[in-house]
Amino acid sequence: MSAHKAKQAGDQQAAEELKTRFVYQDDEELDKGFDMVQVKRLSHYMKPYARQIIPIILIMMVVGAMTKLLNPLLIAYAIDHALKNGDKNALLLCVGVMLTLYIIQWAANTYRIRYTNMIGQRVIYDLRHHLFSHIQRLSFRFFDKRPAGSILVRVTNYVNSLQDLFTNGVVNLMIDCVQLAGIIVILLLYNWKLGLAIIITVPIMFVISTKLRVKIRRAWQVVQIRTARINAHLNECIQGVKVTQAFTQEKENIAFFDEMNKDNHYHWNRASTLNQSFGPIIEVTGAVGYCILFWFGAHLIQTGEISIGLLVAFATYIGHFWEPINRLGQMYSQMLIAMASSERIFEFIDEKPNVGEKEDAVDLPNIRGDIEFKQVEFEYEPGRHALNQIDLSVKAGQSIALVGHTGSGKSTIINLLCRFYDVTGGSISIDGHDIRDVTISSLRSQVGIVLQDTFIFSGTIRDNIRFGRLDATDEEIEAAAKAVRAHDFIVNLPQGYDTEVQERGNVLSMGQRQLLSFARALLADPRILILDEATASIDTETELKIQEALKTLLAGRTSFIIAHRLSTIRHADHILVLDHGHIMEQGNHQQLLEHKGIYHGLIQAQYRFLKETG
Ligand SMILES: Nc1ncnc2c1ncn2[C@@H]1O[C@H](COP(=O)(O)OP(=O)(O)OP(=O)(O)O)[C@@H](O)[C@H]1O
């Protein structure tokens, strides 16, 4: 095999492998058929404004359409009477009336557009607010099933795609129907033969407009999807640039990006070519209409059936045909997209939180922190047990360490205690209250959680600590930071507590982020504290700091710690050893060591590791 062929085969294989590596799922369905249920649900959002704004819009709409329809008749009158008889006053009067009609039309359109935009923006605001607040309350199960990108797209792009429909679409549809019907009636009234001859072009224009518009719109949507894929890939490559460079995968990433870029370029060209074909096709159809008018119109003038003024008026009406037909086509394709978008939006809005609140749920009173797990069972997916028959009784103020191999069910216990998921069997109670009988907010406000992957929001350090309790004063924030030994590193930052950190806190070290999250939890002052210890090795000094901070944080609280550090495990009041969702062993450090079971093995392994790594 030649070197060139070998290279080609290699490239091909690499491309095949990449196909499975970068997979970005998009909503490929671009539009949907007309669906009355969706229309009803969408129009529900217009209801609050229907009484105040819609009547104004309707009046403006009728005034605008009427004035537009009258102008060609005035032109006909001016030509056939004022001009023919040399009546300067009548001509002046015609021009004056025409000018007045234009001014009225301009004012009516300006106000109509202003009000339709207002209503459209409000509806979009309400819809986006509704969707976002609903998503915020959805359970973990919902987020488990969906990539963040697909959720983002619904709140941004899909809601945006309804914007046109609400701002101009519905009103324009009515205006266009009124205008088109008005023109057809006038044409038939003034001369039905000539009227009919010209109206033949309407269906032709309409078919071209709707069919071609839908095609063009689809082509642009494909471009949008391709661009979204490029964005997703870019995002992944930027987030993972360190790993990419460490594994020297730059070439592969570039190759994949080039493929996407080429694809995007091809679809852009296609959409652009289709777009350009639209104008000429419509112009030719319009020209056919004019040809019919002048040929047949000239004949009718010769036979004395119509005047020259009427021919000019008809020619003006043909000019007015195009605008509504064009917009109806636009509206039709907008409607199809809106159907698909609204279906996806309502699919989320209809999603019920899996963890619901009972109708008669009561607020959990201030708790001491006694916790009881009775025969708790849990499955993330039907048939796959994540926890089996967990029985556990914790006294207020005790610290419980959860240990076990990866996937043994430690996080699941915590997820259930916070009611991020509901048990599928058995029950969990706090101070004797079944957690399914109390309101979720009253439960979670008394349970603090410090996750291993500490989330830092964009804002200042102070804002991030205040997240624990929004009404905390600056003094309370500093006191919390001091208590968990975070104060020293914070004051050494360029702007101290006012230092801006970005999302995920990239400027902070792992240990610093943990201390910040301790301060946040301390400020919230929950009776029950859950802590997922960071596994990353940190230097001894920080480790000591964290241990001291932990002592402050845990004092007097019931705590559950997913423990990785030996120091934490050893000091816990009670240790649960989990395996495949079962409690295999439990007791304190000494008891479990003497038992010489799984725990003993884990501790031995950790000692060996610490010894080997120095
Ligand atoms: N969101 C989820 N959907 C489906 N299955 C899940 C989900 N989260 C966890 N699991 C499964 O449930 C089991 C227990 O997982 P869990 O996260 O509780 O383990 P863990 O002991 O906390 O592990 P680790 O120490 O690695 O964090 C595992 O088999 C895991 O694959």
The ligand as an SDF file (V2000), in Angstrom:
LIG
                    3D

 31 33  0  0  0  0  0  0  0  0999 V2000
  -28.8600    9.7050   38.1160 N   0  0  0  0  0  0  0  0  0  0  0  0
  -28.7010    8.3930   38.0660 C   0  0  0  0  0  0  0  0  0  0  0  0
  -29.4110    7.6670   37.1890 N   0  0  0  0  0  0  0  0  0  0  0  0
  -29.2700    6.3300   37.1190 C   0  0  0  0  0  0  0  0  0  0  0  0
  -28.4400    5.6190   37.9140 N   0  0  0  0  0  0  0  0  0  0  0  0
  -27.6990    6.2830   38.8080 C   0  0  0  0  0  0  0  0  0  0  0  0
  -27.7810    7.7030   38.9370 C   0  0  0  0  0  0  0  0  0  0  0  0
  -26.9440    8.0970   39.9110 N   0  0  0  0  0  0  0  0  0  0  0  0
  -26.3570    6.9780   40.3680 C   0  0  0  0  0  0  0  0  0  0  0  0
  -26.8090    5.8950   39.7150 N   0  0  0  0  0  0  0  0  0  0  0  0
  -26.4320    4.4880   39.9830 C   0  0  0  0  0  0  0  0  0  0  0  0
  -26.7710    4.1850   41.3320 O   0  0  0  0  0  0  0  0  0  0  0  0
  -25.7420    3.4580   41.9740 C   0  0  0  0  0  0  0  0  0  0  0  0
  -25.2770    4.1690   43.2400 C   0  0  0  0  0  0  0  0  0  0  0  0
  -24.6900    5.4090   42.8530 O   0  0  0  0  0  0  0  0  0  0  0  0
  -24.1540    6.4750   43.9020 P   0  0  0  0  0  0  0  0  0  0  0  0
  -23.9320    7.7290   43.1510 O   0  0  0  0  0  0  0  0  0  0  0  0
  -25.0580    6.5290   45.0750 O   0  0  0  0  0  0  0  0  0  0  0  0
  -22.7770    5.8290   44.3120 O   0  0  0  0  0  0  0  0  0  0  0  0
  -21.6120    6.4160   45.2460 P   0  0  0  0  0  0  0  0  0  0  0  0
  -21.3320    5.3810   46.2700 O   0  0  0  0  0  0  0  0  0  0  0  0
  -21.9730    7.7540   45.7290 O   0  0  0  0  0  0  0  0  0  0  0  0
  -20.4270    6.4800   44.2000 O   0  0  0  0  0  0  0  0  0  0  0  0
  -19.1620    7.5040   44.1570 P   0  0  0  0  0  0  0  0  0  0  0  0
  -18.3100    7.2230   45.3380 O   0  0  0  0  0  0  0  0  0  0  0  0
  -18.4870    7.0960   42.8740 O   0  0  0  0  0  0  0  0  0  0  0  0
  -19.7220    8.8740   44.0920 O   0  0  0  0  0  0  0  0  0  0  0  0
  -24.6350    3.2870   40.9250 C   0  0  0  0  0  0  0  0  0  0  0  0
  -24.7770    2.0120   40.3720 O   0  0  0  0  0  0  0  0  0  0  0  0
  -24.9230    4.3120   39.8650 C   0  0  0  0  0  0  0  0  0  0  0  0
  -24.5890    3.8620   38.5850 O   0  0  0  0  0  0  0  0  0  0  0  0
  1  2  1  0
  2  3  1  0
  2  7  2  0
  3  4  2  0
  4  5  1  0
  5  6  2  0
  6  7  1  0
  6 10  1  0
  7  8  1  0
  8  9  2  0
  9 10  1  0
 10 11  1  0
 11 12  1  0
 11 30  1  0
 12 13  1  0
 13 14  1  0
 13 28  1  0
 14 15  1  0
 15 16  1  0
 16 17  2  0
 16 18  1  0
 16 19  1  0
 19 20  1  0
 20 21  2  0
 20 22  1  0
 20 23  1  0
 23 24  1  0
 24 25  2  0
 24 26  1  0
 24 27  1  0
 28 29  1  0
 28 30  1  0
 30 31  1  0
M  END
$$$$
